[in-house]
Amino acid sequence: MAEFCLDCWNKITGKNDPASKYIISKDLDLCEECGNITNVIIMERKSYYLRKFRFIIFPFKIIYILIRGIVLLPYNIYRIIKLKKNKKL
């Protein structure tokens, strides 16, 4: 597999991707494009785009949790009352 540093990879692809989009090696290695010994890209992060949308999804998660709690509230009250009655008997 070819190993490129982030600068060379952005130059090859014509993009300006941030380093957080890729998993970058901790050890120094030879970049095959520029020939410098630097940290190289190992692979692209799979959940990069999901991380970008987590702030959009967050309000919907909160609303779901609140609605689920409100809908299940009568059942939970019924269950608690039933358990208390069973303990008294």
For each residue, the residues with C-beta under 8 A, 3 or more apart:
1:
2: 32
3: 29 30 31 32 40 41
4: 8 9 12 31 32 33 40 41
5: 8 9 31 33 34 36 38 39 40 41
6: 9 10 17 19 22 24 39 41
7: 10 11 34
8: 4 5 11 12 31 33 34
9: 4 5 6 12 13 17 22 33 41
10: 6 7 13 14 15 16 17
11: 7 8 14 33
12: 4 8 9 33
13: 9 10 17
14: 10 11
15: 10
16: 10
17: 6 9 10 13 21 22
18: 21
19: 6 22 24
20: 45 48
21: 17 18 44 45 48
22: 6 9 17 19 41 42 43 44 45
23: 41 42 43 44 45
24: 6 19 39 40 41 42
25: 28 29 39 40 41 42
26: 39
27: 39
28: 25 37 38 39
29: 3 25 37 38 39 40
30: 3 35 36 37 40
31: 3 4 5 8 34 35 36 37 38 40
32: 2 3 4 35
33: 4 5 8 9 11 12
34: 5 7 8 31
35: 30 31 32
36: 5 30 31
37: 28 29 30 31
38: 5 28 29 31
39: 5 6 24 25 26 27 28 29
40: 3 4 5 24 25 29 30 31
41: 3 4 5 6 9 22 23 24 25 44
42: 22 23 24 25
43: 22 23
44: 21 22 23 41 48
45: 20 21 22 23 48 51
46:
47: 50 51
48: 20 21 44 45 51 52
49: 52 53
50: 47 53 54
51: 45 47 48 54
52: 48 49
53: 49 50 56 57
54: 50 51 57 58
55: 58
56: 53 59 60
57: 53 54 60 61
58: 54 55 61 62
59: 56 62 63
60: 56 57 63 64
61: 57 58 64 65
62: 58 59 65 66
63: 59 60 66 67
64: 60 61 67 68
65: 61 62 68 69
66: 62 63 69 70
67: 63 64 70 71
68: 64 65 71 72
69: 65 66 72 73
70: 66 67 73
71: 67 68
72: 68 69 75 76
73: 69 70 76 77
74: 77 78
75: 72 78 79
76: 72 73 79 80
77: 73 74 80 81
78: 74 75 81 82
79: 75 76 82 83
80: 76 77 83 84
81: 77 78 84 85
82: 78 79 85 86
83: 79 80 86 87
84: 80 81 87 88
85: 81 82 88 89
86: 82 83 89
87: 83 84
88: 84 85
89: 85 86
